[in-house]
Amino acid sequence: MTARSATTSKAQAIVNEVRRRIVDREWRQGDRIPDEAELAIQFGAARATVNKALQLLAEEGLLDRKRRAGTHVTVNPARKATLTIPIVREQIEGTGLEYSHRVLAQRPSPAPADIAARMALSEGTMLIRMRTIHYGDGRPFQVEDRWINPAAAPGVEKIDFHRINANEWLVRNFPWLHADIAFSAESADARDARHLETRQGTALLILQRTTFNDLGAITTVRLAFHPGYQLIATP
């Protein structure tokens, strides 16, 4: 590993931990966080590396950095004009339904040409492919066909996605810097119809999303939603 890649990896680890503290409310909205010198000691990193990590989180909208006033957790960070990737479990539970999910497949697979192009990778790059159904009160909510890049999501091979779904694990652990997102309508093929418990040919809302961090493409996923469900994008 080069010195530059080691610094980048360390900065990403700091991003992940600071984001976890915010998500878990160890640091609450409006709280002033420790200064760079203290964080550098905590994380065993150079101040420049800590600065880089905090800047990434500020660009994401989670931190508010001001000279002399220090760095604070942003109040109402959803007001930042970026797309928030929802955690599907929270979406379903927010409607009063009981969430569950079922992993249909999880295996290492070489990236085919279309997936490699979407993720800016070489064809044949080894990825983790997953297919999952998410349920609300036992009824299908959405089906996802996902490819995960271990190079940009270290440790993915060790995660038991029967216990935590890939969507939630990735959102909580690997903040993204930019994304390619497309919506479309498609007629349900035999597989989608079977998994979503609907008729073949039924019109479905499809979302195709690829997210990237400074290590490359994190994941690309195709989401097919059950007819009648609405997808709400948070600005």
C-alpha angles and dihedrals in degrees: 000000000000122000090250094051090046090053091047091049091049092049090051090050089053090048090052094049096045090047090050091053090052094045091047089047095239081130110034131203110290094016117136109233125215115283123258094262092055093044090049088058092045093051098034090236139125117268089242090058091049090048091053092051094048091048091054090052091047090053088050088054099245097108133045112208122193130169112254092000092072129217121314134182105258117255111233094355091184088077089075108105098246132104114264113214105225124227102235094213090058091046092055096041089048089065091054096257127129111250126223136152139199126210109220097181139358120175144133109265136173112248113254118223097267094048092044091052092048091052096040091241135129116270109261095030107151112249137164112255119201136178117194138172119212119205139198113202088343094306119116113258102173142345120220130198105193138181117196125197110219090199090064096032105043115199096027092125090063098052121106101220091188086074100040123019119241093241093059095041093051096044092050097043109030115045111202126226099200139355143200111223131179133175125203143157119241136175111249112256121210094274096047091045092052095047095043093043094235137115123283109256094031112141111254133190108237126195121192114192133175120185129197137195129181090281093058136261111358100189144334119210139180113209121195114192128210113253110268096028117115125217112215117198114207113221 
